[in-house]
């Protein structure tokens, strides 16, 4: 006999594609809660139907009102309430952060039921360094903002992991090719599903492939860490002087840092001296 759940908020990871990945603990929790907060009641309804459950579904996404959040907190204060996203682990580029913050502030118990995450699945498949990685959510949809994010993260010595959509993949790969030249890249898509794919290559190679094989499904985009670039002080300064001919000191420092791996703050201080 399954023991009843205590009141509180239960964060439940759900399958990202293959329903066989739902854990026994997730099934037990979903079957024992009073209600389920979810992004899309149709998506979660299919999962609950597959599991044989008929729990009450309450829509909760990034556009949910404070009234909806307060209603959910009221349920969690006296009954077990599950929070799920359409797929994967809630809060990881999915709604839930504000709900968890509010629940903790009110002293409501919060329990996380671990399970699938597309970012982690992709990282294990890609063959890129996994000892250090940075998950940075979705790249911006606008080209200028996208490039700014890539420049900001360029010097981080870790594999970069992003979520991406199929229509924006080519533009993101082109930005990576220009902002992070020479980096190894992997595109993972349809993870855990029948047509799962993880393709590695240069951004140019991947752009060419997907131009003739239009991608479908949800995508995880991974970028390998920068190599160990050996640049002596004289070379770095020469590059900085050249950059200052056309760029502001902050821009020149950022550009040379991206190319060499030299600390941007050090380069900026020297750029100000040179100006």
N, C-alpha and C positions, 0 to 999 in steps of 0.2 A: 504494500500500500504506500502511495506517495504521500509524504508529509506535506501539510499545507504550508504555503509560503508566508513569511512575515510581511507586514506592510513595508512599502519602500519602492524605490525606482530600480528596475532591473534592466540594464543595458545589454541587449541580446544581439550578438552577431549572427547574421543569416547567410545562406549560401550566395556566392557571387555568380552562380550559373548552374552548377550541378547540385540538385536537391539532396544528393547523397552525402553532401558535406555538412549538413546540419547535425550538430552534436546532440548526444543523448541528454545532456544537461539543458541545452537550449530548448529541446522538445518538452522536457519536464517543466521548465519555467513558463513557456508559452501556454502550456496546458493548465497552468495553475494560477495565472494572473486574472485579475478582475477585468482588465482592459489592456489594449495594445495601442500605443501611440506610434503612428507610422507616417511616412512621406506620402504614400499613395495607397488608399484603402483597397484598390483593385489588385495591386501587386501583392500586398501582404495578405489580402483575402485568398489569393490563389495558394500561397504557402500554407496558411492555416487550413484551407480545405484539403490540401495534400496530406496534412498531418491529422486531419479528422477533428479539428477544433472549430468552435464558433464564438470565440471571444469578441467582445465589443471592440470595434475599431474606431479610433479617433485620429483625424488628420492632424499632423503636426509637422510643419516644414519651416523653411527660413522666413516665410511670410506670415507665420502664425501670429495671432494677436497676443497681447499680454493676458487678455481674458482667457484665451485657450490655455496658455501656460499655467495660469492660476488654477484653472479647472483641473488640469493634470496633476498639479501639486496637491490639490485637495484630495484627489483619488489616492495618490501615493502615500499621503499622510495616514490614511486609514486602511488601505488595501494594497495588495501587490499590483504594480503597474509596470508593464514592459515597454521599452523604447526600442524600436527597430528602424533601420533604414531600408530602402528598396533592396539593397544587396550589400553584403559585407558588414563591417563594424561601424556602428553609429559614431558620430562626431568626427570621423576621419574623412574630411571634406564632405560631411553630411550634417544634417541638423542635430541639435542636442546639447550643444555647449551651454547655452543660456539656461536650459532646463536643469542640467546637472549643477551649475553654479547656484541656482536658486534653491534646489533641493538641499544641497549641502548647507547653505546659509540658514535654512529652516530646521536643520537637524534631522532631515529625512534620510533614512538609510539608502545608500547607493551601492549597488552590486553590479559588477560587470561580468558577463558570461562570454568568455573569449571564443573566437572562431575565425572564419575566413576574412582576409583583407587582400584586396587586389594588389596593393603596393607590395606587400610581403611575398605574395605568390610570384609576382613578376620578378622581384629581386632574386628569388631562388632559381628562376629559370634563365636569367639573362646572361650569366657567365661574366658579369662585371663584379668588381670588388664589393664584397658585402660586409666587410668588417666595420666599415664606417659608411653611413648613408644619410642623406637628408631628404625627407619627404616634404615637398613644397606645394602640395595641392595642385590645383589647375593653373596652368599658365594663363596670363591675361589674354583676352580675345583681341585687343588692339595691338597693332604691330609695335608702336613706340613703347608701350608699357611692357610688352613681352620681352623686348630687347633690354629694357632697363632691369628687369628681373634677372635675366641671364647674365648681364654684366655684374650685377650685385653679387651673384652666387659664383662667379667664375673662379675665384681664387680658393674656394672651399675644397679642401682635399678629401673629398668623399664622393661617392656615387650620388647623383641627383636623381630623384624620383618624382615624376609629375603625372597627374591624370590629364588626359586630353580627349577631345572628341574627333571623330573621323573627318568631318569637314574642315577642321583646323589643322590637321596633322601636317600637311605639306608646308603651310606657312610657318609652323613651329620648327620643322626640320630646317627650313631655309634660314631662319633666325639663328638656330644653333650653329649652322655651317659658317655663318658670318661672325657671330659673337664668340663662339668657342671652337675655333678651327682646330682640326686634328683630333678631336675627341671621339672616342668610341661611343656608339649609340645603339640602343636596342628598342624595338617596338614590340610590346606584348599586347595581344588582343584576344578577345573571346575566351578569356581564361576559365579553365575548368569545363569548358563546353566542347562539343564535338569537333569544332573547327579551330581549336586553340592554336595560337601561333606566337612564336617569339623569334623575331628576325633581327639579326645584328648586322651592322655595317656602318659606313660613313653616312652622314646626312644626305650627300649627293646620291649615293647608291640607293638609299631608302626612298628618296623622292622619286627616282627613276622607276623603282619597283612599283610603288603605289600609284604612279601615274597610269600604269597599265593594269594594275590590280587594285581598283578602288577599295579602300578598307571599309569594313563595317564593324559595328559593335563598339563597346567601350574599350578605351586604350590606356595603357600605362607606358609612358615614355621615360626611358632611363638614359642618363648621360654619364659616362665614365669620368673619374676624377682627373684633374690635370696631371701631366707628367712632371717629373722632376727636371725643371729647366735650369740649366747652369748659365747664369748671366753674371759677369763681373760688374763691379761698380761703374767702370768707365763705359762699358757698353750700355748699361741702363741709363746713365746720364746722357749719352749721345742720343739714345732713343727719346729721352724726355725732351731734350733741346729741339729735336726735329718735330716732336708732337706739339710743342709750344708755339711753333710757327703758325699753326692753324687752329689750335684749340685753347680754351681757357685752362688755367692751372689745374683745376679740379678734374676737367675732362682729360687733360693730358696725363695726369697721374693715374686715372682710372684705366686709360687705354694701355699705358705701359705696364701697369700691374697685371692687366689681363693677359698681355703677351708674354710677360716674364715670370710672373709669380712673386715679384718683389712686393713688399708691403706697400699698399696704396698710401697710407698716412706718411710713410717715410718719403715716398716720391712726391707727395703734395707739398711737404715742407721744403723739399729741395726745389720744387717748381716755383714756389713763392720767392725763394732766395734768387733764383735765376731771373725772375721777372723784375 
